[in-house]
């Protein structure tokens, strides 16, 4: 049985990215990809709050920057590194991996923040896990503004060019043609025919936001592609997963 240790983090300046204490101390055994590591005890840890490009898998070719992303994480967390884990609302994902914000004990650095600032991962919020969201949003914005990593030549693909495989994490740009409210939730009908769906269970994360005001706007959205009622759909889980683009 794994023991949970409360470990005090080193005193550092409070900038929204730091932790007051760690829920558990661990040692890195290896880096699996740009957002997943393995601990010396055999546990896999998914870095919550970010999404890194996917490596080659089965019949899928590696996504751009997938290999550099893993290399960056290996540089930040070489084998033998001691880390502090800070848990969010959920401790495990559906693959039974630990979900955690990972900190380098030596200097208190937030690893997710480093990956975002270097442009080696993108912000992706899956509620109810929202801890450090302001920090992560700020670090990604800095990377986008400077064209770091994946943002160097990045263009969110138009929805009409989306891949057909389901379950793939995708960022896209499309115009919101129509906003419909219903009992199951709120639908954003995009110009390309894609449906972006806000489930009613997630509406509490959109308090103070009126999606009906989004109608007619061009949006950059991120999420996983699925088939819903025979149509391609993306579930919008949190307001941080959508930003708006002003037309020139």
Backbone as CSV, one residue per row, in Angstrom:
resi,resn,N_x,N_y,N_z,CA_x,CA_y,CA_z,C_x,C_y,C_z
1,UNK,0.850,-1.199,0.000,0.000,0.000,0.000,0.879,1.240,0.000
2,UNK,0.557,2.190,-0.854,1.369,3.400,-0.955,1.055,4.334,0.195
3,UNK,2.074,4.871,0.787,1.864,5.846,1.845,1.867,7.235,1.250
4,UNK,1.052,8.117,1.776,0.967,9.496,1.311,1.678,10.374,2.318
5,UNK,2.670,11.105,1.851,3.452,11.960,2.715,3.129,13.411,2.422
6,UNK,2.956,14.200,3.450,2.807,15.640,3.281,4.191,16.235,3.434
7,UNK,4.727,16.755,2.363,6.091,17.262,2.350,6.053,18.754,2.102
8,UNK,6.666,19.500,2.952,6.679,20.943,2.766,7.540,21.311,1.570
9,UNK,7.025,22.168,0.726,7.794,22.647,-0.415,8.778,23.710,0.058
10,UNK,9.868,23.918,-0.690,10.812,24.959,-0.303,10.169,26.320,-0.396
11,UNK,10.560,27.261,0.468,9.970,28.598,0.406,10.356,29.297,-0.883
12,UNK,9.350,29.684,-1.659,9.590,30.371,-2.925,8.571,31.480,-3.067
13,UNK,8.833,32.372,-4.000,7.912,33.485,-4.237,6.586,32.951,-4.739
14,UNK,5.506,33.491,-4.221,4.176,33.059,-4.650,3.841,33.726,-5.976
15,UNK,3.778,32.927,-7.059,3.465,33.490,-8.367,2.302,32.754,-9.017
16,UNK,1.553,31.994,-8.229,0.437,31.249,-8.766,0.815,29.908,-9.331
17,UNK,2.114,29.628,-9.460,2.574,28.351,-10.004,3.180,27.462,-8.929
18,UNK,3.335,27.969,-7.728,4.056,27.245,-6.683,3.098,26.520,-5.742
19,UNK,3.638,25.561,-5.031,2.847,24.789,-4.079,3.321,25.074,-2.665
20,UNK,2.385,25.202,-1.737,2.756,25.398,-0.344,3.293,24.129,0.276
21,UNK,2.757,23.009,-0.169,3.253,21.719,0.289,2.904,20.665,-0.751
22,UNK,3.561,19.527,-0.664,3.314,18.425,-1.575,2.498,17.355,-0.857
23,UNK,1.643,16.694,-1.605,0.853,15.607,-1.043,1.651,14.314,-0.954
24,UNK,2.654,14.215,-1.792,3.454,12.992,-1.805,4.811,13.284,-2.415
25,UNK,5.815,12.612,-1.924,7.162,12.701,-2.478,7.436,11.441,-3.284
26,UNK,8.158,11.568,-4.402,8.427,10.410,-5.254,9.735,10.631,-6.003
27,UNK,10.176,9.581,-6.694,11.393,9.646,-7.498,11.058,9.206,-8.918
28,UNK,11.540,9.946,-9.899,11.278,9.654,-11.304,12.115,8.467,-11.763
29,UNK,11.448,7.503,-12.409,12.154,6.381,-13.019,12.389,6.643,-14.508
30,UNK,11.350,7.160,-15.190,11.471,7.422,-16.624,10.382,8.372,-17.074
31,UNK,10.573,8.930,-18.259,9.571,9.781,-18.910,8.968,8.987,-20.054
32,UNK,7.664,8.853,-20.058,6.976,8.073,-21.084,6.727,8.923,-22.327
33,UNK,6.165,10.107,-22.131,5.951,11.055,-23.223,5.901,12.447,-22.617
34,UNK,5.435,13.428,-23.387,5.505,14.806,-22.925,4.572,15.177,-21.800
35,UNK,3.673,14.272,-21.405,2.801,14.584,-20.275,2.600,13.403,-19.331
36,UNK,3.477,12.408,-19.419,3.349,11.225,-18.565,4.723,10.757,-18.108
37,UNK,4.848,10.451,-16.829,6.106,9.931,-16.280,5.823,8.662,-15.485
38,UNK,6.888,7.899,-15.262,6.772,6.722,-14.410,7.647,6.919,-13.181
39,UNK,7.100,6.581,-12.038,7.821,6.699,-10.790,8.608,5.424,-10.490
40,UNK,9.543,5.540,-9.572,10.374,4.402,-9.220,9.565,3.252,-8.637
41,UNK,8.398,3.566,-8.035,7.560,2.490,-7.479,6.683,1.824,-8.541
42,UNK,6.821,2.245,-9.804,6.071,1.657,-10.903,4.825,2.411,-11.301
43,UNK,4.405,3.386,-10.515,3.202,4.156,-10.823,3.421,5.054,-12.036
44,UNK,2.404,5.160,-12.896,2.419,6.128,-13.989,1.688,7.378,-13.523
45,UNK,2.234,8.539,-13.839,1.634,9.813,-13.442,1.337,10.627,-14.686
46,UNK,0.081,10.996,-14.847,-0.334,11.896,-15.931,-0.295,13.316,-15.396
47,UNK,0.472,14.189,-16.057,0.582,15.586,-15.637,-0.729,16.298,-15.944
48,UNK,-1.502,16.580,-14.920,-2.829,17.132,-15.100,-2.742,18.593,-15.529
49,UNK,-3.671,19.015,-16.401,-3.747,20.411,-16.821,-3.081,20.722,-18.142
50,UNK,-2.359,19.750,-18.719,-1.701,19.988,-20.003,-1.942,18.802,-20.927
51,UNK,-1.672,19.016,-22.217,-1.716,17.943,-23.192,-0.535,18.116,-24.125
52,UNK,0.291,17.089,-24.226,1.465,17.138,-25.098,1.182,16.397,-26.399
53,UNK,1.901,16.712,-27.473,1.699,15.998,-28.741,1.926,14.498,-28.565
54,UNK,1.144,13.706,-29.305,1.174,12.247,-29.177,2.320,11.637,-29.976
55,UNK,2.999,10.664,-29.356,4.012,9.876,-30.045,3.336,8.877,-30.981
56,UNK,4.136,8.202,-31.820,3.598,7.178,-32.707,2.925,6.096,-31.876
57,UNK,1.762,5.651,-32.351,1.003,4.654,-31.601,0.188,3.828,-32.575
58,UNK,0.433,2.521,-32.593,-0.243,1.609,-33.500,-0.113,2.126,-34.935
59,UNK,-1.231,2.526,-35.559,-1.165,2.976,-36.955,-1.042,4.491,-37.073
60,UNK,-0.812,5.167,-35.955,-0.734,6.625,-35.974,0.717,7.090,-36.018
61,UNK,0.975,8.047,-36.872,2.312,8.638,-36.920,2.451,9.649,-35.782
62,UNK,3.675,9.959,-35.357,3.834,10.928,-34.264,3.363,12.314,-34.679
63,UNK,2.757,13.019,-33.754,2.346,14.383,-34.024,3.570,15.304,-33.994
64,UNK,3.509,16.442,-34.687,4.630,17.382,-34.658,4.990,17.760,-33.220
65,UNK,6.276,17.763,-32.933,6.837,18.127,-31.634,6.645,17.054,-30.557
66,UNK,6.135,15.874,-30.929,5.954,14.823,-29.927,7.282,14.371,-29.340
67,UNK,8.268,14.144,-30.193,9.585,13.691,-29.712,10.302,14.799,-28.947
68,UNK,10.365,16.037,-29.477,10.978,17.117,-28.679,10.280,17.334,-27.337
69,UNK,8.949,17.168,-27.300,8.227,17.341,-26.046,8.710,16.330,-25.008
70,UNK,8.857,15.080,-25.411,9.366,14.070,-24.481,10.797,14.386,-24.062
71,UNK,11.593,14.876,-25.006,12.982,15.216,-24.677,13.052,16.355,-23.669
72,UNK,12.179,17.353,-23.828,12.145,18.458,-22.874,11.784,17.965,-21.486
73,UNK,10.780,17.093,-21.406,10.380,16.600,-20.097,11.498,15.765,-19.472
74,UNK,12.219,15.014,-20.284,13.364,14.252,-19.766,14.452,15.200,-19.251
75,UNK,14.597,16.324,-19.922,15.598,17.295,-19.457,15.178,17.907,-18.128
76,UNK,13.900,18.201,-17.993,13.408,18.763,-16.735,13.416,17.731,-15.608
77,UNK,13.134,16.467,-15.971,13.006,15.416,-14.957,13.829,14.188,-15.345
78,UNK,15.150,14.263,-15.259,15.949,13.073,-15.547,15.684,11.984,-14.513
79,UNK,15.965,10.755,-14.894,15.768,9.631,-13.982,16.507,9.900,-12.674
80,UNK,15.846,9.618,-11.572,16.429,9.857,-10.255,16.016,11.172,-9.632
81,UNK,15.325,12.026,-10.414,14.864,13.308,-9.872,13.842,13.082,-8.775
82,UNK,13.974,13.844,-7.705,12.970,13.777,-6.644,11.904,14.834,-6.930
83,UNK,10.653,14.398,-6.880,9.549,15.293,-7.196,8.524,15.297,-6.068
84,UNK,7.767,16.378,-6.027,6.615,16.468,-5.146,5.357,16.440,-5.989
85,UNK,4.383,15.676,-5.574,3.114,15.586,-6.290,2.040,16.340,-5.521
86,UNK,1.283,17.144,-6.249,0.130,17.835,-5.667,-1.103,17.320,-6.396
87,UNK,-2.004,16.714,-5.648,-3.200,16.143,-6.260,-4.281,17.210,-6.417
88,UNK,-5.139,16.974,-7.394,-6.271,17.851,-7.641,-7.527,17.147,-7.119
89,UNK,-8.682,17.427,-7.683,-9.922,16.822,-7.204,-9.975,15.320,-7.469
90,UNK,-9.408,14.909,-8.591,-9.403,13.486,-8.933,-7.978,12.945,-8.801
91,UNK,-7.843,11.758,-8.246,-6.521,11.166,-8.030,-6.077,10.267,-9.183
92,UNK,-7.037,9.709,-9.940,-6.706,8.771,-11.008,-7.560,9.054,-12.239
93,UNK,-7.027,8.681,-13.412,-7.821,8.781,-14.633,-8.364,7.398,-14.986
94,UNK,-9.055,7.317,-16.113,-9.701,6.050,-16.483,-8.682,4.978,-16.861
95,UNK,-7.419,5.377,-17.065,-6.360,4.410,-17.358,-5.618,4.001,-16.081
96,UNK,-6.157,4.433,-14.931,-5.593,4.104,-13.613,-4.242,4.774,-13.352
97,UNK,-3.945,5.811,-14.099,-2.743,6.594,-13.820,-3.040,7.617,-12.734
98,UNK,-2.021,7.954,-11.951,-2.168,9.049,-11.005,-2.297,10.356,-11.776
99,UNK,-3.146,11.240,-11.309,-3.259,12.589,-11.847,-2.619,13.533,-10.845
100,UNK,-1.643,14.318,-11.278,-0.956,15.168,-10.311,-0.294,16.355,-11.001
101,UNK,-0.144,17.401,-10.239,0.728,18.518,-10.614,2.098,18.155,-10.050
102,UNK,3.106,18.215,-10.898,4.429,17.692,-10.532,5.408,18.843,-10.326
103,UNK,6.133,18.781,-9.220,7.094,19.824,-8.861,8.472,19.210,-8.642
104,UNK,9.490,19.901,-9.126,10.865,19.474,-8.903,11.273,19.907,-7.508
105,UNK,11.566,18.965,-6.643,11.851,19.279,-5.247,13.081,20.181,-5.104
106,UNK,14.061,20.003,-5.976,15.317,20.753,-5.846,15.112,22.263,-5.866
107,UNK,14.157,22.738,-6.679,13.965,24.184,-6.799,12.500,24.610,-6.732
108,UNK,11.586,23.663,-6.548,10.165,23.999,-6.439,9.488,24.319,-7.753
109,UNK,10.169,24.088,-8.886,9.585,24.431,-10.186,8.381,23.549,-10.505
110,UNK,7.340,24.180,-11.010,6.140,23.497,-11.481,6.431,22.973,-12.891
111,UNK,6.445,21.653,-13.057,6.844,21.059,-14.334,5.831,21.354,-15.429
112,UNK,4.541,21.324,-15.104,3.544,21.683,-16.114,3.781,23.100,-16.626
113,UNK,4.078,24.026,-15.716,4.332,25.413,-16.113,5.550,25.498,-17.026
114,UNK,6.596,24.715,-16.744,7.785,24.717,-17.592,7.468,24.183,-18.984
115,UNK,6.674,23.120,-19.053,6.326,22.554,-20.357,5.490,23.534,-21.177
116,UNK,4.582,24.233,-20.524,3.762,25.217,-21.231,4.595,26.410,-21.680
117,UNK,5.476,26.892,-20.821,6.291,28.059,-21.144,7.256,27.773,-22.288
118,UNK,7.700,26.525,-22.411,8.615,26.159,-23.486,7.867,25.818,-24.776
119,UNK,6.534,25.829,-24.724,5.749,25.505,-25.910,5.768,24.028,-26.246
120,UNK,6.034,23.182,-25.259,6.086,21.746,-25.493,4.812,21.031,-25.063
121,UNK,3.824,21.780,-24.662,2.511,21.228,-24.310,1.497,22.354,-24.411
122,UNK,0.234,21.978,-24.484,-0.860,22.952,-24.546,-1.709,22.826,-23.287
123,UNK,-2.268,23.929,-22.869,-3.200,23.923,-21.754,-4.429,23.099,-22.127
124,UNK,-4.857,22.243,-21.208,-6.118,21.523,-21.413,-6.693,21.204,-20.048
125,UNK,-7.848,21.793,-19.765,-8.485,21.656,-18.465,-9.607,20.629,-18.532
126,UNK,-9.512,19.619,-17.682,-10.567,18.615,-17.554,-11.115,18.729,-16.136
127,UNK,-12.260,19.402,-15.970,-12.813,19.556,-14.636,-13.213,18.198,-14.045
128,UNK,-13.188,18.114,-12.727,-13.101,19.215,-11.755,-11.672,19.643,-11.402
129,UNK,-10.687,19.200,-12.193,-9.286,19.500,-11.888,-8.895,20.855,-12.464
130,UNK,-8.903,21.891,-11.616,-8.676,23.258,-12.080,-7.547,23.973,-11.327
131,UNK,-6.839,23.248,-10.497,-5.805,23.882,-9.699,-4.703,24.436,-10.610
132,UNK,-4.153,25.577,-10.273,-3.070,26.248,-11.005,-3.497,26.717,-12.400
133,UNK,-4.804,26.816,-12.659,-5.268,27.136,-13.999,-4.811,28.528,-14.457
134,UNK,-4.769,29.493,-13.544,-4.316,30.833,-13.932,-2.851,30.812,-14.320
135,UNK,-2.055,30.079,-13.553,-0.635,29.929,-13.876,-0.469,29.306,-15.249
136,UNK,-1.170,28.221,-15.500,-0.991,27.499,-16.758,-1.454,28.328,-17.953
137,UNK,-2.562,29.037,-17.787,-3.023,29.893,-18.868,-2.025,30.983,-19.199
138,UNK,-1.421,31.569,-18.168,-0.427,32.622,-18.360,0.813,32.092,-19.059
139,UNK,1.268,30.893,-18.661,2.474,30.325,-19.269,2.238,29.974,-20.732
140,UNK,1.049,29.452,-21.062,0.790,29.161,-22.463,0.697,30.447,-23.278
141,UNK,0.065,31.463,-22.728,-0.043,32.731,-23.451,1.337,33.296,-23.758
142,UNK,2.252,33.211,-22.803,3.620,33.680,-23.036,4.255,32.909,-24.194
143,UNK,4.062,31.582,-24.209,4.651,30.757,-25.267,4.045,31.088,-26.623
144,UNK,2.753,31.320,-26.655,2.104,31.660,-27.929,2.588,33.010,-28.443
145,UNK,2.739,33.958,-27.533,3.175,35.291,-27.940,4.592,35.287,-28.501
146,UNK,5.446,34.419,-27.980,6.839,34.357,-28.434,7.063,33.306,-29.506
147,UNK,6.029,32.521,-29.825,6.169,31.485,-30.840,7.066,30.347,-30.403
148,UNK,6.990,29.980,-29.146,7.841,28.909,-28.627,7.263,27.539,-28.972
149,UNK,8.135,26.591,-29.289,7.737,25.196,-29.458,6.621,24.992,-30.461
150,UNK,5.542,24.366,-30.015,4.451,24.029,-30.922,3.792,25.259,-31.526
151,UNK,3.999,26.418,-30.914,3.370,27.648,-31.412,4.237,28.368,-32.442
152,UNK,5.403,27.807,-32.755,6.333,28.484,-33.667,5.695,28.730,-35.022
153,UNK,5.105,27.691,-35.579,4.422,27.820,-36.865,3.008,27.289,-36.750
154,UNK,2.459,27.421,-35.566,1.167,26.776,-35.302,0.012,27.544,-35.928
155,UNK,-0.873,26.775,-36.532,-2.146,27.300,-36.998,-3.210,26.276,-36.610
156,UNK,-4.125,26.644,-35.754,-5.204,25.719,-35.403,-5.954,25.381,-36.677
157,UNK,-6.075,24.104,-36.987,-6.620,23.711,-38.277,-8.106,24.040,-38.389
158,UNK,-8.539,24.425,-39.585,-9.973,24.654,-39.783,-10.742,23.372,-39.533
159,UNK,-11.952,23.496,-39.024,-12.745,22.318,-38.676,-12.995,21.418,-39.878
160,UNK,-13.077,21.984,-41.063,-13.369,21.149,-42.237,-12.218,20.213,-42.578
161,UNK,-11.019,20.455,-42.019,-9.858,19.610,-42.281,-9.564,18.649,-41.137
162,UNK,-10.506,18.483,-40.238,-10.258,17.644,-39.071,-10.065,16.184,-39.468
163,UNK,-9.193,15.461,-38.741,-9.069,14.022,-38.989,-10.357,13.313,-38.595
164,UNK,-10.569,12.148,-39.174,-11.822,11.429,-38.920,-11.724,10.464,-37.748
165,UNK,-10.503,10.175,-37.292,-10.407,9.211,-36.203,-10.941,9.814,-34.904
166,UNK,-11.668,8.984,-34.187,-12.277,9.437,-32.944,-11.291,9.344,-31.790
167,UNK,-11.552,10.151,-30.779,-10.735,10.106,-29.580,-9.431,10.860,-29.684
168,UNK,-9.231,11.623,-30.754,-7.979,12.358,-30.914,-8.134,13.775,-30.370
169,UNK,-7.121,14.211,-29.616,-7.113,15.576,-29.100,-6.838,16.519,-30.260
170,UNK,-7.651,17.550,-30.384,-7.583,18.435,-31.538,-7.814,19.878,-31.127
171,UNK,-7.093,20.775,-31.786,-7.364,22.203,-31.669,-7.839,22.678,-33.033
172,UNK,-8.899,23.455,-33.050,-9.457,23.879,-34.328,-9.964,25.308,-34.249
173,UNK,-10.120,25.899,-35.409,-10.706,27.229,-35.539,-11.957,27.120,-36.404
174,UNK,-13.038,27.689,-35.927,-14.289,27.637,-36.694,-15.196,28.760,-36.215
175,UNK,-16.169,29.101,-37.052,-17.152,30.119,-36.691,-18.345,29.460,-36.011
176,UNK,-18.822,30.074,-34.941,-19.995,29.572,-34.226,-21.228,30.118,-34.943
177,UNK,-21.883,29.230,-35.672,-23.019,29.645,-36.492,-24.281,29.823,-35.663
178,UNK,-24.473,28.920,-34.694,-25.712,28.931,-33.928,-25.451,28.346,-32.545
179,UNK,-26.107,28.900,-31.526,-26.031,28.376,-30.162,-27.420,27.895,-29.770
180,UNK,-27.506,26.626,-29.368,-28.791,26.051,-28.980,-28.710,25.539,-27.548
181,UNK,-29.697,25.869,-26.748,-29.802,25.331,-25.385,-30.845,24.219,-25.372
182,UNK,-30.568,23.176,-24.607,-31.510,22.075,-24.469,-31.300,21.441,-23.105
183,UNK,-32.120,20.465,-22.774,-32.002,19.807,-21.476,-30.642,19.134,-21.296
184,UNK,-30.104,18.446,-22.314,-28.799,17.800,-22.123,-27.647,18.787,-21.958
185,UNK,-27.791,19.994,-22.516,-26.715,20.969,-22.415,-26.825,22.032,-23.488
186,UNK,-25.699,22.641,-23.813,-25.652,23.708,-24.811,-24.832,23.260,-26.006
187,UNK,-25.396,23.451,-27.198,-24.714,23.066,-28.432,-24.232,24.315,-29.164
188,UNK,-23.003,24.259,-29.581,-22.459,25.280,-30.469,-22.372,24.646,-31.852
189,UNK,-23.243,25.080,-32.755,-23.243,24.548,-34.115,-22.245,25.365,-34.933
190,UNK,-21.171,24.708,-35.364,-20.096,25.389,-36.064,-20.380,25.451,-37.567
191,UNK,-19.761,26.384,-38.227,-20.009,26.584,-39.658,-19.670,25.352,-40.481
192,UNK,-18.702,24.563,-40.029,-18.272,23.372,-40.768,-19.213,22.197,-40.592
193,UNK,-20.163,22.283,-39.661,-21.041,21.166,-39.361,-20.668,20.440,-38.080
194,UNK,-19.514,20.737,-37.537,-19.110,20.159,-36.254,-19.987,20.724,-35.139
195,UNK,-20.288,19.888,-34.143,-21.002,20.338,-32.961,-20.047,20.376,-31.781
196,UNK,-19.947,21.512,-31.120,-19.198,21.630,-29.875,-20.231,21.648,-28.762
197,UNK,-20.134,20.690,-27.847,-21.194,20.450,-26.870,-20.721,20.718,-25.453
198,UNK,-21.481,21.536,-24.726,-21.235,21.763,-23.306,-22.278,20.966,-22.545
199,UNK,-21.866,19.878,-21.939,-22.783,19.032,-21.184,-23.324,19.807,-19.985
200,UNK,-24.577,19.568,-19.644,-25.186,20.302,-18.533,-24.433,20.079,-17.225
201,UNK,-23.740,18.929,-17.111,-22.956,18.660,-15.904,-21.753,19.577,-15.795
202,UNK,-21.326,20.135,-16.933,-20.169,21.034,-16.939,-20.562,22.509,-16.888
203,UNK,-21.861,22.796,-16.983,-22.292,24.193,-17.050,-21.903,24.987,-15.804
204,UNK,-21.734,24.313,-14.670,-21.347,25.032,-13.454,-19.966,25.663,-13.587
205,UNK,-19.138,25.161,-14.490,-17.813,25.754,-14.696,-17.892,26.992,-15.597
206,UNK,-19.050,27.222,-16.180,-19.248,28.361,-17.074,-20.090,29.451,-16.405
207,UNK,-20.128,29.476,-15.085,-20.877,30.510,-14.379,-20.320,31.885,-14.737
208,UNK,-21.238,32.811,-14.994,-20.816,34.151,-15.391,-20.503,34.257,-16.868
209,UNK,-20.662,33.150,-17.598,-20.404,33.128,-19.043,-21.713,32.803,-19.748
210,UNK,-22.044,33.559,-20.763,-23.268,33.318,-21.530,-22.888,32.857,-22.934
211,UNK,-22.905,31.536,-23.197,-22.520,31.042,-24.520,-23.354,31.607,-25.662
212,UNK,-24.580,32.063,-25.375,-25.394,32.620,-26.461,-24.751,33.863,-27.068
213,UNK,-23.910,34.541,-26.294,-23.210,35.716,-26.809,-22.065,35.341,-27.739
214,UNK,-21.758,34.054,-27.819,-20.681,33.603,-28.695,-21.141,33.451,-30.139
215,UNK,-22.443,33.434,-30.372,-22.953,33.209,-31.717,-22.392,34.252,-32.682
216,UNK,-21.880,33.768,-33.815,-21.310,34.644,-34.818,-19.833,34.911,-34.644
217,UNK,-19.235,34.436,-33.545,-17.822,34.691,-33.296,-16.962,33.537,-33.820
218,UNK,-15.717,33.833,-34.096,-14.753,32.814,-34.520,-14.014,32.337,-33.276
219,UNK,-13.935,31.038,-33.119,-13.385,30.478,-31.887,-12.272,29.478,-32.169
220,UNK,-11.312,29.464,-31.268,-10.251,28.454,-31.238,-10.601,27.542,-30.063
221,UNK,-10.993,26.305,-30.364,-11.430,25.379,-29.317,-10.521,24.156,-29.314
222,UNK,-10.461,23.509,-28.152,-9.631,22.316,-28.020,-10.367,21.250,-27.227
223,UNK,-10.167,20.013,-27.646,-10.837,18.912,-26.973,-10.666,17.636,-27.783
224,UNK,-11.435,16.611,-27.426,-11.372,15.319,-28.098,-12.549,15.149,-29.049
225,UNK,-12.270,14.607,-30.225,-13.301,14.390,-31.238,-14.023,13.069,-31.002
226,UNK,-15.350,13.111,-31.099,-16.165,11.912,-30.941,-17.317,11.971,-31.917
227,UNK,-17.977,10.843,-32.076,-19.222,10.803,-32.840,-20.367,10.905,-31.838
228,UNK,-21.285,11.839,-32.061,-22.442,12.015,-31.195,-23.659,12.142,-32.095
229,UNK,-24.579,11.205,-31.919,-25.794,11.188,-32.738,-25.452,11.209,-34.227
230,UNK,-24.417,10.462,-34.579,-24.024,10.338,-35.977,-23.210,11.492,-36.526
231,UNK,-22.923,12.501,-35.698,-22.159,13.664,-36.167,-20.890,13.804,-35.348
232,UNK,-19.876,14.361,-35.992,-18.647,14.619,-35.252,-18.887,15.715,-34.227
233,UNK,-18.370,15.489,-33.048,-18.635,16.391,-31.936,-17.391,16.546,-31.084
234,UNK,-17.312,17.657,-30.411,-16.257,17.910,-29.441,-16.916,18.411,-28.169
235,UNK,-16.562,17.823,-27.047,-17.118,18.265,-25.772,-16.243,19.369,-25.196
236,UNK,-16.846,20.505,-24.952,-16.141,21.636,-24.349,-16.317,21.547,-22.842
237,UNK,-15.239,21.210,-22.143,-15.343,20.912,-20.721,-15.196,22.129,-19.817
238,UNK,-14.499,23.166,-20.308,-14.148,24.288,-19.423,-13.906,25.544,-20.262
239,UNK,-14.210,26.725,-19.732,-14.001,27.972,-20.504,-12.562,28.189,-20.940
240,UNK,-11.594,27.618,-20.218,-10.196,27.806,-20.611,-9.858,27.055,-21.896
241,UNK,-10.760,26.192,-22.363,-10.515,25.424,-23.581,-11.089,26.087,-24.829
242,UNK,-11.514,27.349,-24.696,-11.991,28.102,-25.854,-11.455,29.526,-25.750
243,UNK,-10.996,30.054,-26.857,-10.606,31.458,-26.935,-11.123,31.998,-28.256
244,UNK,-11.293,33.307,-28.317,-11.935,33.897,-29.492,-10.929,34.690,-30.302
245,UNK,-11.133,34.619,-31.608,-10.225,35.244,-32.576,-10.971,36.361,-33.278
246,UNK,-10.400,37.533,-33.213,-11.023,38.669,-33.891,-10.699,38.638,-35.366
247,UNK,-11.718,38.798,-36.186,-11.494,38.824,-37.635,-10.806,40.129,-38.025
248,UNK,-9.899,40.018,-38.972,-9.195,41.213,-39.467,-10.065,41.964,-40.453
